[in-house]
Amino acid sequence: MSTPAAPGIRRSIADIQADYDAGNTAELENLMRAWKGIKELPPGDPNSFFTLGGFHGEPFRGPGAYANAWWGGYCQHATVLFPTWHRVYLYKLEKALQSIPGCESVTLPFWDECSADSQANGIPRALTDEKFELDGVLIDNPLRSFVLPMAIVDQVSQDSGSDPNSPSYSKPQGYETVRYPLSGLVGTPADQSATQDHNAGFPNYAANVKTLDANIMAWLTMPVYSGAVTRGLVVNQFQKCLDAPNYTLFSNTTSMRAWNKANPDKPVVALESPHNYIHLAVGGFDIPAYNASPIAGANGDMGENDTAALDPIFFFHHCFIDYAFWIWQRRQGATRDFTIDMQDPGASYANNQPPAGANQGDMLTMATPLIPFQRADGSTFVSSDCVDIEGQLGYTYGPGSLDAFAAPSPPVAMFAAGEATRQVRVSGIDRSKIAGSFIIAAYAEVDGAHRLVGAEAVLSRWNVTGCANCQTRLSAGSEFQVAADRAASGVNVVVHTRNGPIGDVPPSFQSAGQVRALATQAEVPFKVEIV
């Protein structure tokens, strides 16, 4: 009997960079060679980055290519398939990297977002350096952006309608993906002009990277003053999600919100929640702090589902999400098996926009096809195929910042022992009046100043105005657990959007509960309850 091959090890990209800096250059060089290779394949090649990056969102296909009643990408968000679909997505991307000659042993590294290095310095420089020397030639760093080999045309009628200046996510051939603080919205003449003017204010690439890194560090470590325990926003959310008691609640924000609304005294954090923060931080949102200096007009590709996976950093981010998923499995003793609660709202498309290849109302199980990913025999992967990453998929993870949570241990503390809490419940935010992703943030007066006590990032498509299927879920909201004494002194809620805060100047406490979208002048009421 042959001995099974040892699983490949996905390492932290920062550790690979450190090896390179110490003179051990082969691993990083091969990674760059593999990425350069898949980006240079013809766009129709199944291993090309254009094909693989396009599976997530644009270029849209099926009914979603024309109508907002459907999502035109394959990605799973706000459903129980979020972790497993993306796990197989990474697996397919990794196999494509290994198809490049000389790169057969390449594995996909993860950006260790909770590491001390990320908290202190931002994104690892292998993902942001402008150039890289490969085989004696200085090339554009394959990990920092992607130039479209062909145009992406947004044909969704409700995105543009009869107004040529309404939002559109079309991208021309030769478009290069961008990150905060730049804008990549170029689908209409008005957007092209606004983007050109905006980007002209940020001509220095190295300075832009410093601005991006500062934004990432702020998101990771921004103090949240919900109670006596002050914690870093995103780092703590990643740690807390590992305490989710079952796969269904761990997996997605729909299940998380339903549970938290019904159980305000024992809230959970879903993996998808801190995942959303990083998308928005890379893609163009400032941390919603009281004293922030926002950069209005930033519209990076990672910040919207439509184009997020066309930026290479998407896969390093999602590799960390998969690493966190594996840590949760180990912590919960679920490395060989877990189940989906079929009674949970996250287990169907009844209140979710079905992706390409699915239908409204479909129930989601461990046997639901993870379209479009095929096994070697031509059949489609399902979630039960990817529970055990070592035994079923042949990879594992090297050291990372969440390793200490892999063993059962006391829950991550959100509040001091015995501290009484209340739930701040936000509801009724009309997504149809907000273009793209946005942030719901709650503020309270702490030590004489208004401080952040909770935030929820909502990763959305650019325009849901005409989405017939979205009408059942256009009302967005969130729940925040806050110390009772903080809640008693008053909590104000602000919605931060691509077009600035909904309100006057962030955080606008004068209009909490009734906010104004600056771009449309439309009234967007919402409700704030303390329960």
Secondary structure per residue as TSV (DSSP state, phi and psi in degrees):
chain	resnum	aa	ss	phi	psi
A	1	M	-	360.0	132.2
A	2	S	-	-76.2	149.3
A	3	T	-	-83.3	127.7
A	4	P	-	-57.6	143.2
A	5	A	-	-64.7	143.1
A	6	A	-	-65.1	142.1
A	7	P	-	-64.7	145.4
A	8	G	E	-67.4	150.6
A	9	I	E	-109.1	120.1
A	10	R	E	-87.4	117.5
A	11	R	-	-103.5	165.2
A	12	S	B	-65.3	133.9
A	13	I	H	-63.9	-29.5
A	14	A	H	-66.9	-36.4
A	15	D	H	-68.1	-38.1
A	16	I	H	-66.5	-39.1
A	17	Q	H	-63.5	-40.5
A	18	A	H	-63.6	-39.6
A	19	D	H	-61.5	-43.0
A	20	Y	H	-60.5	-46.3
A	21	D	H	-64.2	-25.8
A	22	A	T	-87.4	2.1
A	23	G	T	104.3	-6.8
A	24	N	-	-92.6	84.8
A	25	T	-	-91.9	-14.1
A	26	A	H	-61.8	-43.5
A	27	E	H	-65.6	-44.8
A	28	L	H	-69.2	-38.8
A	29	E	H	-62.8	-42.0
A	30	N	H	-67.4	-35.9
A	31	L	H	-62.4	-45.8
A	32	M	H	-63.2	-39.2
A	33	R	H	-63.7	-41.6
A	34	A	H	-66.0	-44.7
A	35	W	H	-65.6	-42.4
A	36	K	H	-59.0	-38.9
A	37	G	H	-65.5	-47.1
A	38	I	H	-71.9	-26.5
A	39	K	H	-73.7	-23.8
A	40	E	H	-93.1	-6.2
A	41	L	S	-66.4	151.5
A	42	P	-	-55.3	143.2
A	43	P	T	-58.9	-23.1
A	44	G	T	-85.2	-7.7
A	45	D	S	-68.5	133.3
A	46	P	T	-62.7	-20.1
A	47	N	T	-96.2	1.4
A	48	S	S	-71.7	149.7
A	49	F	H	-65.4	-32.7
A	50	F	H	-61.5	-43.4
A	51	T	H	-65.5	-50.3
A	52	L	H	-67.7	-45.0
A	53	G	H	-62.2	-30.9
A	54	G	T	-78.0	-9.6
A	55	F	T	-66.5	-30.0
A	56	H	T	-69.8	-49.8
A	57	G	S	-139.8	-112.7
A	58	E	S	-74.2	150.2
A	59	P	S	-71.7	130.4
A	60	F	-	-68.2	157.0
A	61	R	-	-143.9	167.4
A	62	G	G	67.5	-161.6
A	63	P	G	-57.7	-29.7
A	64	G	G	-68.4	-9.7
A	65	A	G	-71.6	-18.7
A	66	Y	T	-125.9	-25.5
A	67	A	-	-130.2	138.1
A	68	N	T	-72.0	-4.4
A	69	A	T	-68.6	-12.5
A	70	W	S	-130.8	154.9
A	71	W	-	-90.3	127.8
A	72	G	-	-84.4	-6.0
A	73	G	S	-98.1	175.3
A	74	Y	-	-95.0	-11.6
A	75	C	-	-63.6	147.9
A	76	Q	-	-103.0	118.4
A	77	H	-	-134.0	145.4
A	78	A	S	61.7	25.9
A	79	T	S	-133.1	168.3
A	80	V	T	-67.4	-10.9
A	81	L	T	-90.6	1.2
A	82	F	H	-54.2	-51.2
A	83	P	H	-69.6	-40.0
A	84	T	H	-75.2	-39.4
A	85	W	H	-60.1	-46.3
A	86	H	H	-70.4	-29.2
A	87	R	H	-62.2	-46.3
A	88	V	H	-69.7	-33.1
A	89	Y	H	-58.1	-48.6
A	90	L	H	-61.7	-41.0
A	91	Y	H	-58.9	-43.2
A	92	K	H	-68.7	-38.6
A	93	L	H	-64.3	-41.4
A	94	E	H	-63.4	-41.1
A	95	K	H	-63.8	-35.8
A	96	A	H	-65.3	-42.6
A	97	L	H	-58.4	-40.7
A	98	Q	H	-72.0	-13.5
A	99	S	T	-78.5	-13.3
A	100	I	S	-77.1	129.3
A	101	P	T	-51.9	132.0
A	102	G	T	86.1	-2.1
A	103	C	-	-118.1	23.5
A	104	E	T	-61.7	-24.9
A	105	S	T	-99.4	4.7
A	106	V	-	-66.9	136.2
A	107	T	-	-118.8	162.0
A	108	L	-	-86.6	116.2
A	109	P	-	-75.2	166.2
A	110	F	B	-115.2	145.5
A	111	W	-	-83.6	110.0
A	112	D	-	-76.7	89.2
A	113	E	T	-71.6	-21.3
A	114	C	T	-97.8	3.9
A	115	S	S	-68.4	157.9
A	116	A	H	-60.5	-34.7
A	117	D	H	-65.6	-44.2
A	118	S	H	-65.3	-39.1
A	119	Q	H	-65.7	-31.2
A	120	A	H	-94.2	-23.5
A	121	N	H	-130.7	-11.1
A	122	G	-	91.9	-142.3
A	123	I	S	-75.6	135.9
A	124	P	-	-55.4	138.6
A	125	R	G	-68.3	-17.0
A	126	A	G	-61.6	-23.3
A	127	L	G	-94.3	-6.5
A	128	T	T	-128.9	-18.0
A	129	D	-	-53.4	139.7
A	130	E	S	-71.4	-36.3
A	131	K	E	-128.1	162.0
A	132	F	E	-147.8	137.0
A	133	E	E	-90.0	117.8
A	134	L	E	-127.1	122.1
A	135	D	T	53.8	40.3
A	136	G	T	79.5	4.2
A	137	V	E	-118.9	132.9
A	138	L	E	-82.2	116.4
A	139	I	E	-119.6	164.1
A	140	D	E	-64.1	133.4
A	141	N	-	-59.3	117.4
A	142	P	T	-66.2	-13.1
A	143	L	T	-96.4	-4.8
A	144	R	S	-94.7	-19.0
A	145	S	-	-168.7	177.8
A	146	F	-	-142.9	132.1
A	147	V	B	-98.1	122.1
A	148	L	-	-65.9	126.0
A	149	P	S	-77.8	-13.3
A	150	M	S	-152.5	161.5
A	151	A	-	-72.1	151.7
A	152	I	B	-112.6	121.0
A	153	V	-	-108.8	119.0
A	154	D	-	-81.1	106.2
A	155	Q	-	-104.5	9.0
A	156	V	-	-67.6	115.7
A	157	S	H	-60.0	-37.5
A	158	Q	H	-75.5	-13.5
A	159	D	H	-70.0	-40.0
A	160	S	H	-112.6	-30.6
A	161	G	T	53.4	-135.4
A	162	S	T	-99.0	-0.1
A	163	D	-	-101.5	111.0
A	164	P	T	-66.3	-12.4
A	165	N	T	-103.9	7.3
A	166	S	S	-77.9	163.6
A	167	P	-	-58.4	140.7
A	168	S	-	-148.3	143.2
A	169	Y	-	-104.8	28.2
A	170	S	-	-66.1	145.5
A	171	K	B	-135.5	129.6
A	172	P	-	-77.8	159.4
A	173	Q	T	-56.0	135.7
A	174	G	T	91.6	-6.6
A	175	Y	-	-63.7	136.7
A	176	E	B	-110.9	128.9
A	177	T	-	-60.6	150.2
A	178	V	-	-132.0	162.4
A	179	R	-	-127.2	169.5
A	180	Y	T	-50.5	134.9
A	181	P	T	-97.6	15.8
A	182	L	-	-85.7	168.8
A	183	S	B	-116.0	142.1
A	184	G	-	-123.9	19.1
A	185	L	-	-85.5	106.7
A	186	V	-	-134.4	23.0
A	187	G	S	-80.7	-17.9
A	188	T	S	-131.7	161.3
A	189	P	H	-56.2	-39.8
A	190	A	H	-64.7	-42.4
A	191	D	H	-68.1	-38.7
A	192	Q	H	-59.7	-43.6
A	193	S	H	-66.5	-45.2
A	194	A	H	-64.2	-40.3
A	195	T	H	-66.7	-42.0
A	196	Q	H	-60.4	-44.6
A	197	D	H	-65.0	-41.9
A	198	H	H	-63.9	-50.8
A	199	N	H	-67.6	-24.4
A	200	A	T	-62.4	-21.6
A	201	G	T	-83.0	-1.6
A	202	F	-	-134.3	66.1
A	203	P	-	-83.0	-12.9
A	204	N	-	-100.7	113.7
A	205	Y	H	-61.8	-46.4
A	206	A	H	-61.4	-40.1
A	207	A	H	-66.4	-36.3
A	208	N	H	-65.0	-37.8
A	209	V	H	-63.4	-41.0
A	210	K	H	-62.5	-39.2
A	211	T	H	-65.9	-42.7
A	212	L	H	-61.4	-47.3
A	213	D	H	-60.7	-40.5
A	214	A	H	-62.8	-38.1
A	215	N	H	-67.3	-42.0
A	216	I	H	-61.2	-46.8
A	217	M	H	-60.4	-40.3
A	218	A	H	-63.4	-43.6
A	219	W	H	-63.6	-42.8
A	220	L	H	-64.8	-38.7
A	221	T	H	-115.4	-1.3
A	222	M	-	-50.9	123.2
A	223	P	E	-64.1	135.8
A	224	V	E	-111.2	120.8
A	225	Y	-	-101.6	52.0
A	226	S	S	-71.7	-26.6
A	227	G	S	-164.1	-154.8
A	228	A	S	-66.9	-28.1
A	229	V	S	-89.8	111.4
A	230	T	-	-90.0	131.1
A	231	R	E	-135.3	156.9
A	232	G	E	-75.0	136.2
A	233	L	H	-57.2	-67.2
A	234	V	H	-78.6	-40.7
A	235	V	H	-57.7	-46.4
A	236	N	H	-66.2	-35.3
A	237	Q	H	-64.5	-40.3
A	238	F	H	-63.0	-42.2
A	239	Q	H	-67.0	-42.0
A	240	K	H	-68.5	-32.2
A	241	C	H	-63.2	-22.7
A	242	L	T	-69.2	-12.2
A	243	D	T	-89.8	-3.5
A	244	A	-	-55.7	129.5
A	245	P	S	-76.7	-14.7
A	246	N	S	-150.1	165.4
A	247	Y	H	-61.2	-40.8
A	248	T	H	-59.0	-48.5
A	249	L	H	-71.0	-32.3
A	250	F	H	-67.6	-30.0
A	251	S	H	-79.7	-30.7
A	252	N	-	-158.2	161.1
A	253	T	H	-76.7	-27.5
A	254	T	H	-62.4	-48.4
A	255	S	H	-64.6	-41.5
A	256	M	H	-59.0	-47.8
A	257	R	H	-65.3	-42.3
A	258	A	H	-61.7	-43.6
A	259	W	H	-64.2	-47.9
A	260	N	H	-65.5	-34.1
A	261	K	H	-66.7	-38.6
A	262	A	H	-81.7	-20.7
A	263	N	-	-132.4	66.4
A	264	P	T	-62.7	-19.0
A	265	D	T	-87.7	-10.1
A	266	K	S	-142.9	66.9
A	267	P	-	-71.6	156.8
A	268	V	-	-120.7	162.5
A	269	V	-	-117.7	127.8
A	270	A	-	-88.2	148.3
A	271	L	T	-54.3	-35.2
A	272	E	H	-64.2	-24.2
A	273	S	H	-67.6	-58.7
A	274	P	H	-65.1	-28.0
A	275	H	H	-54.7	-43.3
A	276	N	H	-63.1	-39.4
A	277	Y	H	-55.7	-45.7
A	278	I	H	-66.7	-37.9
A	279	H	H	-56.3	-47.8
A	280	L	H	-71.8	-33.8
A	281	A	H	-66.5	-42.4
A	282	V	H	-72.8	-34.8
A	283	G	H	-85.6	-16.7
A	284	G	T	143.7	22.5
A	285	F	-	-115.5	132.3
A	286	D	-	-72.9	157.4
A	287	I	-	-64.3	132.2
A	288	P	-	-78.2	65.9
A	289	A	-	-93.5	155.1
A	290	Y	T	-61.8	-37.1
A	291	N	T	-106.4	26.8
A	292	A	-	-71.5	156.5
A	293	S	-	-111.9	84.0
A	294	P	-	-67.5	149.2
A	295	I	-	-104.3	96.0
A	296	A	T	-69.6	144.3
A	297	G	T	94.3	-2.3
A	298	A	-	-72.0	127.3
A	299	N	B	-140.3	68.3
A	300	G	-	-74.9	158.6
A	301	D	G	-67.3	-31.7
A	302	M	G	-67.6	-16.2
A	303	G	G	-82.3	-5.8
A	304	E	S	-132.3	142.5
A	305	N	T	-57.7	-31.4
A	306	D	T	-54.4	-42.8
A	307	T	T	-126.6	5.3
A	308	A	G	-54.7	-43.6
A	309	A	G	-78.9	-0.5
A	310	L	G	-85.7	-7.3
A	311	D	S	-95.3	123.4
A	312	P	T	-53.6	-29.0
A	313	I	H	-62.6	-22.7
A	314	F	H	-51.2	-43.9
A	315	F	H	-75.1	-29.6
A	316	F	H	-74.8	-35.8
A	317	H	H	-63.8	-49.1
A	318	H	H	-70.6	-23.7
A	319	C	H	-66.8	-35.3
A	320	F	H	-67.2	-38.2
A	321	I	H	-60.7	-41.8
A	322	D	H	-68.7	-37.3
A	323	Y	H	-59.5	-45.4
A	324	A	H	-63.5	-37.7
A	325	F	H	-58.8	-45.5
A	326	W	H	-66.2	-37.9
A	327	I	H	-62.4	-43.5
A	328	W	H	-59.8	-43.0
A	329	Q	H	-59.7	-43.2
A	330	R	H	-66.9	-43.1
A	331	R	H	-62.9	-36.3
A	332	Q	H	-96.0	2.0
A	333	G	T	66.4	38.1
A	334	A	-	-121.4	35.1
A	335	T	S	-78.9	-12.4
A	336	R	S	-115.2	-18.8
A	337	D	-	-162.9	140.9
A	338	F	-	-152.7	166.4
A	339	T	-	-128.3	167.1
A	340	I	-	-112.6	133.1
A	341	D	-	-79.9	107.6
A	342	M	T	-70.6	-11.6
A	343	Q	T	-88.5	-5.7
A	344	D	S	-82.1	142.5
A	345	P	G	-63.7	-20.7
A	346	G	G	-76.5	-4.7
A	347	A	G	-98.7	22.4
A	348	S	B	-156.1	168.5
A	349	Y	S	-95.7	14.4
A	350	A	T	-57.5	-37.4
A	351	N	T	-121.5	23.4
A	352	N	S	-132.1	150.8
A	353	Q	-	-73.6	117.2
A	354	P	-	-69.6	139.2
A	355	P	-	-77.3	176.3
A	356	A	T	-54.9	134.2
A	357	G	T	89.2	-2.1
A	358	A	-	-120.5	173.5
A	359	N	-	-131.1	147.9
A	360	Q	T	-59.4	134.1
A	361	G	T	92.6	-10.7
A	362	D	-	-56.3	139.1
A	363	M	B	-88.0	145.6
A	364	L	-	-111.9	124.8
A	365	T	-	-129.5	179.5
A	366	M	T	-66.8	-13.3
A	367	A	T	-105.1	6.2
A	368	T	S	-67.6	129.8
A	369	P	E	-59.8	134.0
A	370	L	E	-91.9	72.5
A	371	I	E	-64.5	136.6
A	372	P	E	-107.5	23.7
A	373	F	E	-85.5	122.8
A	374	Q	E	-106.4	143.9
A	375	R	-	-74.3	175.5
A	376	A	T	-60.8	-29.7
A	377	D	T	-86.6	4.3
A	378	G	S	92.4	-10.9
A	379	S	-	-78.2	167.7
A	380	T	E	-94.7	137.6
A	381	F	E	-57.3	147.4
A	382	V	E	-129.0	168.3
A	383	S	G	-61.5	-34.2
A	384	S	G	-67.6	-12.0
A	385	D	G	-79.5	-12.7
A	386	C	S	-132.6	27.9
A	387	V	S	-72.3	-49.2
A	388	D	-	-97.9	99.4
A	389	I	I	-66.0	-31.0
A	390	E	I	-77.4	-46.3
A	391	G	I	-82.8	-32.2
A	392	Q	I	-97.0	-36.9
A	393	L	I	-109.9	-14.7
A	394	G	-	79.5	30.9
A	395	Y	E	-143.3	164.1
A	396	T	E	-146.9	-174.3
A	397	Y	E	-117.7	141.9
A	398	G	-	-79.5	-174.0
A	399	P	-	-57.6	142.0
A	400	G	-	-150.6	172.4
A	401	S	T	-71.9	-15.9
A	402	L	T	-100.6	7.4
A	403	D	G	-56.3	-34.9
A	404	A	G	-63.8	-18.4
A	405	F	G	-93.1	-0.1
A	406	A	S	-69.8	-26.3
A	407	A	S	-95.0	148.2
A	408	P	-	-55.0	135.2
A	409	S	-	-158.7	171.0
A	410	P	-	-58.2	149.1
A	411	P	-	-58.5	152.3
A	412	V	-	-66.3	127.6
A	413	A	-	-74.6	126.0
A	414	M	S	-103.1	-26.5
A	415	F	S	-139.7	162.6
A	416	A	-	-67.9	152.0
A	417	A	T	-56.8	128.0
A	418	G	T	80.4	0.3
A	419	E	-	-72.2	123.4
A	420	A	-	-71.3	141.0
A	421	T	E	-129.7	159.2
A	422	R	E	-128.9	163.3
A	423	Q	E	-107.6	126.6
A	424	V	E	-92.2	116.5
A	425	R	E	-111.3	120.4
A	426	V	E	-109.0	130.2
A	427	S	E	-147.0	163.2
A	428	G	E	82.1	17.4
A	429	I	E	-77.2	121.6
A	430	D	E	-84.3	103.0
A	431	R	G	-64.2	-23.7
A	432	S	G	-67.5	-15.9
A	433	K	G	-102.3	7.9
A	434	I	S	-123.4	122.8
A	435	A	-	-81.6	112.8
A	436	G	S	81.5	-160.2
A	437	S	-	-69.2	159.5
A	438	F	E	-157.4	172.3
A	439	I	E	-126.7	130.6
A	440	I	E	-98.3	120.3
A	441	A	E	-127.0	139.4
A	442	A	E	-114.4	138.2
A	443	Y	E	-128.8	147.1
A	444	A	E	-138.8	160.8
A	445	E	E	-82.3	121.4
A	446	V	E	-131.0	121.4
A	447	D	T	53.3	39.6
A	448	G	T	83.0	2.9
A	449	A	E	-132.2	153.0
A	450	H	E	-81.7	124.3
A	451	R	E	-124.5	152.8
A	452	L	E	-69.3	126.9
A	453	V	E	-116.1	-5.1
A	454	G	E	179.3	151.3
A	455	A	E	-153.5	148.5
A	456	E	E	-136.7	123.9
A	457	A	E	-89.3	130.2
A	458	V	E	-110.8	107.6
A	459	L	-	-87.8	115.7
A	460	S	-	-132.1	165.6
A	461	R	-	-73.9	165.6
A	462	W	S	-63.8	-39.2
A	463	N	-	-143.7	123.0
A	464	V	-	-116.0	13.7
A	465	T	T	-55.0	-45.3
A	466	G	T	-100.1	18.1
A	467	C	-	-81.2	99.4
A	468	A	T	-59.1	-37.0
A	469	N	G	-76.9	-21.9
A	470	C	G	-79.9	-13.6
A	471	Q	G	-58.2	-28.9
A	472	T	G	-74.2	-14.4
A	473	R	G	-137.6	28.3
A	474	L	-	-72.5	-17.7
A	475	S	E	-86.1	108.3
A	476	A	E	-100.1	163.1
A	477	G	E	-175.5	-168.7
A	478	S	E	-165.0	171.5
A	479	E	E	-131.2	134.5
A	480	F	E	-126.5	132.2
A	481	Q	E	-88.9	126.2
A	482	V	E	-134.5	144.5
A	483	A	E	-55.3	141.6
A	484	A	H	-58.1	-38.9
A	485	D	H	-69.5	-32.8
A	486	R	H	-67.2	-43.6
A	487	A	H	-63.5	-35.2
A	488	A	H	-65.8	-29.2
A	489	S	T	-84.2	-2.7
A	490	G	-	105.4	133.7
A	491	V	E	-124.7	131.4
A	492	N	E	-112.7	142.8
A	493	V	E	-118.4	134.4
A	494	V	E	-127.9	140.7
A	495	V	E	-105.3	117.3
A	496	H	E	-96.8	122.3
A	497	T	E	-121.8	175.2
A	498	R	T	-58.6	-29.4
A	499	N	T	-97.0	21.2
A	500	G	E	98.4	179.8
A	501	P	E	-69.1	145.1
A	502	I	E	-82.9	106.1
A	503	G	S	142.2	-158.4
A	504	D	S	-94.2	-74.7
A	505	V	S	-129.4	133.5
A	506	P	S	-69.5	145.0
A	507	P	S	-84.6	125.8
A	508	S	-	-79.9	105.4
A	509	F	-	-90.2	-10.4
A	510	Q	T	-75.8	-22.2
A	511	S	T	-123.4	24.2
A	512	A	T	-57.1	129.3
A	513	G	T	95.5	-14.6
A	514	Q	E	-148.7	106.4
A	515	V	E	-120.9	160.5
A	516	R	E	-121.8	125.8
A	517	A	-	-79.0	115.6
A	518	L	T	-62.2	-35.9
A	519	A	T	-71.0	-32.4
A	520	T	T	-112.4	-11.1
A	521	Q	-	61.8	15.4
A	522	A	-	-83.7	141.4
A	523	E	E	-77.3	133.3
A	524	V	E	-126.2	88.4
A	525	P	E	-72.8	150.0
A	526	F	-	-148.1	163.8
A	527	K	E	-115.8	137.7
A	528	V	E	-121.8	122.4
A	529	E	E	-123.6	148.2
A	530	I	E	-117.0	115.0
A	531	V	-	-119.7	360.0
